[in-house]
Amino acid sequence: MSVKRISLAFVTESWLDSNISDSLIDPSADYSIYRHDRAMRVGGGVLALVSKQLHSYQIAIPKQFQLVEVECFEVVVDHSVYRFIVLYRPPEFNAVGRDYSKRMLECLSYLCNTNNSVLIVGDLNLPDVDWFANTAPDDDIQLLFLNFCNDYGFSQYVSEPTRGNNVLDLVLCNNPYTVSCINVIEPFSNSDHSMIEFNLVLKAHEHSKAEVTTYDFSNADVDAIADALSQHPFNYFTPTGSTDDVWSQFIDPIFKTIHDHVSQVGLIFDVRYSIFDRASLHDIIILLKPT
């Protein structure tokens, strides 16, 4: 990972438990590790490694979702915050699978209730969702997840199969300017899933100074203004001509009064504007547990 300068790595089916410490996962301690190990039975689990060159922190997940194999954290880049969710859904389409999917969607709804850009990655095992046609079978699992993505404004970016002929491993984001250069590449070790490699285009900010001139009404010569307005032509005759003529006859003396009796001052503003820069994050990769 250090050779390829990977800033974030996501792992599904991590198969970790309490006997495997974070130091065994990253002996060099170059990454912050966020993990959710499957409880009570072997397998499953999710893991995220985030370069310590990035400012990141974990998002707490309520206890009612502790059986959902999900991890969540945020990364701060300049003045922008990005939320990341790594997720695994076991390949079950029975009553257990439907109950898990319902709880998973409740958890995602909770985690996606934010104004920040959100990126969801993971192995969702939804082989029959057609992401291009935006269709899915109504089995209380796949269509519900597709409807969730539509409701929360997520687009799915993986277009090539990641296992067999199926797109099982997904990259979803609710910001259309964030994900770029996505590639499905060879599996890690003896995994039966391909890896997904992509870049993130993150927002940075630049600053500049802008100077404007404005009237300083707080120090205006109020008596002189009152005297000048008392001499306004409208006080002595009825205006004539077109609408534009009448407006000019009214406003021009007022502008002259302000110019003559109100001093001008220069104000300097700190202007911040946004640019998009992919330099902050390099290759992002999903690693799948060998089977």
Secondary structure in CASP SS format (residue, H / E / C, confidence):
PFRMAT SS
TARGET T0000
AUTHOR 0000-0000-0000
METHOD secondary structure of the structure
MODEL  1
M C 1.00
S C 1.00
V C 1.00
K C 1.00
R C 1.00
I C 1.00
S C 1.00
L E 1.00
A E 1.00
F E 1.00
V E 1.00
T E 1.00
E C 1.00
S C 1.00
W C 1.00
L C 1.00
D C 1.00
S C 1.00
N C 1.00
I C 1.00
S C 1.00
D H 1.00
S H 1.00
L H 1.00
I H 1.00
D C 1.00
P C 1.00
S C 1.00
A C 1.00
D C 1.00
Y E 1.00
S E 1.00
I E 1.00
Y E 1.00
R E 1.00
H E 1.00
D C 1.00
R C 1.00
A C 1.00
M C 1.00
R C 1.00
V C 1.00
G C 1.00
G C 1.00
G C 1.00
V E 1.00
L E 1.00
A E 1.00
L E 1.00
V E 1.00
S E 1.00
K C 1.00
Q C 1.00
L C 1.00
H E 1.00
S E 1.00
Y E 1.00
Q E 1.00
I C 1.00
A C 1.00
I C 1.00
P C 1.00
K H 1.00
Q H 1.00
F H 1.00
Q C 1.00
L C 1.00
V C 1.00
E E 1.00
V E 1.00
E E 1.00
C E 1.00
F E 1.00
E E 1.00
V E 1.00
V E 1.00
V E 1.00
D C 1.00
H C 1.00
S E 1.00
V E 1.00
Y E 1.00
R E 1.00
F E 1.00
I E 1.00
V E 1.00
L E 1.00
Y E 1.00
R C 1.00
P C 1.00
P C 1.00
E C 1.00
F C 1.00
N C 1.00
A H 1.00
V H 1.00
G H 1.00
R H 1.00
D H 1.00
Y H 1.00
S H 1.00
K H 1.00
R H 1.00
M H 1.00
L H 1.00
E H 1.00
C H 1.00
L H 1.00
S H 1.00
Y H 1.00
L H 1.00
C C 1.00
N C 1.00
T C 1.00
N C 1.00
N C 1.00
S E 1.00
V E 1.00
L E 1.00
I E 1.00
V E 1.00
G E 1.00
D E 1.00
L C 1.00
N C 1.00
L C 1.00
P C 1.00
D C 1.00
V C 1.00
D E 1.00
W C 1.00
F C 1.00
A C 1.00
N C 1.00
T E 1.00
A C 1.00
P C 1.00
D C 1.00
D C 1.00
D C 1.00
I C 1.00
Q H 1.00
L H 1.00
L H 1.00
F H 1.00
L H 1.00
N H 1.00
F H 1.00
C H 1.00
N H 1.00
D H 1.00
Y C 1.00
G C 1.00
F C 1.00
S E 1.00
Q E 1.00
Y C 1.00
V C 1.00
S C 1.00
E C 1.00
P C 1.00
T C 1.00
R E 1.00
G C 1.00
N C 1.00
N E 1.00
V C 1.00
L C 1.00
D E 1.00
L E 1.00
V E 1.00
L E 1.00
C E 1.00
N C 1.00
N C 1.00
P C 1.00
Y C 1.00
T C 1.00
V E 1.00
S E 1.00
C E 1.00
I E 1.00
N E 1.00
V E 1.00
I E 1.00
E C 1.00
P C 1.00
F C 1.00
S C 1.00
N C 1.00
S C 1.00
D C 1.00
H C 1.00
S C 1.00
M E 1.00
I E 1.00
E E 1.00
F E 1.00
N E 1.00
L E 1.00
V C 1.00
L E 1.00
K E 1.00
A E 1.00
H E 1.00
E E 1.00
H E 1.00
S E 1.00
K E 1.00
A E 1.00
E E 1.00
V E 1.00
T E 1.00
T E 1.00
Y E 1.00
D C 1.00
F H 1.00
S H 1.00
N H 1.00
A C 1.00
D C 1.00
V H 1.00
D H 1.00
A H 1.00
I H 1.00
A H 1.00
D H 1.00
A H 1.00
L H 1.00
S H 1.00
Q C 1.00
H C 1.00
P H 1.00
F H 1.00
N H 1.00
Y C 1.00
F C 1.00
T C 1.00
P C 1.00
T C 1.00
G C 1.00
S C 1.00
T H 1.00
D H 1.00
D H 1.00
V H 1.00
W H 1.00
S H 1.00
Q H 1.00
F H 1.00
I H 1.00
D H 1.00
P H 1.00
I H 1.00
F H 1.00
K H 1.00
T H 1.00
I H 1.00
H H 1.00
D H 1.00
H H 1.00
V C 1.00
S C 1.00
Q E 1.00
V E 1.00
G E 1.00
L E 1.00
I E 1.00
F E 1.00
D E 1.00
V E 1.00
R E 1.00
Y E 1.00
S E 1.00
I E 1.00
F E 1.00
D E 1.00
R C 1.00
A C 1.00
S C 1.00
L C 1.00
H C 1.00
D C 1.00
I E 1.00
I E 1.00
I E 1.00
L E 1.00
L E 1.00
K C 1.00
P C 1.00
T C 1.00
END
